[in-house]
Amino acid sequence: MTYSLKAISFILITLSYFTSNAQKDRNTKIYQYATINALMEGGFDGDMTFSDLQKKGTFGIGTFNELDGEMIGFDNHFYQIKSDGKAYEVLPSQKTPFAVVTNFYKDNVVFAHQTFDLKKLYALLDTISPNKNLYVAYKIKVKCQTLKTRSVSKQVRPYPLMIDAVKKQSVFELGTISGTLIGFRFPDYMKGLNVPGYHFHFLSDDKKVGGHVLDLSGSNFEIEIDYMDDFELHIPDNEAFNKLNLTKTKAEDLEKVEK
């Protein structure tokens, strides 16, 4: 017997959805350092250290000064996925030009044992978290049959635009692997500040490899969801950031960079 994605989603929500009263009443906040448009325009250096960032949250995604790899905040640690695809623990003194973090508190949990690719996973997430005007964080355990990730190598001055930097990105086909997707869904009204829609990074269970997720085929999803209605934005105050033109970024360029 086969089921449509809509039917599967209904079953999953009916059987696997729960919300405690304590969690329901708890409001959580997303903290963001800098804007996605600044990163797109070559704003690859920031003043925020990871020792300061962890005071705002330890779950999240971002990058590093000089665009040196993909950042993952998970289990109270920060990891750097460099252009070799390997995960390295981050030093407190390292800095970021763009990061999005929170202190993750699960509001809902949904289990999905079916096999989904990335597009179908997004459709499932749309079904189980339909309010697209809220900020949503996801922590998703998954067993991947195939997984494609990327990381970008360290850039040198004068910095290129982000769309040019990713032309030389390292792409990894990780095959069968288990780990966690860490990421967010931002509303469309956040264009310019963050990536509208879904944005995930991956960290393997052994915390040895990962990266920005480009595609996957996986099963045995354990989807933890954190709904948030509060957003704090920290704008860097340095000469390089202040000179950026943050009105130039094209939506199609951001789509190419992130997808």
Secondary structure, 3 states (H helix, E strand, C coil): CCCCHHHHHHHHHHHHCCCCHHHHHCCCEEEEECCHHHHHCCCCCCCEEHHHHCCCCCEEEEECHHHCCEEEEECCEEEEECCCCEEEECCCCCEECCEEEECCCCCEEEEECCCEEHHHHHHHHHHHCCCCCCEEEEEEEEEEEEEEEEECCCCCCCCCCHHHHHHHCEEEECCCEEEEEEEEEECHHHECCECEEEEEEEEECCCCEEEEEEEEEEEEEEEEEEEECEEEEECCCCHHHHCCCCCCCCHHHHHHHHC
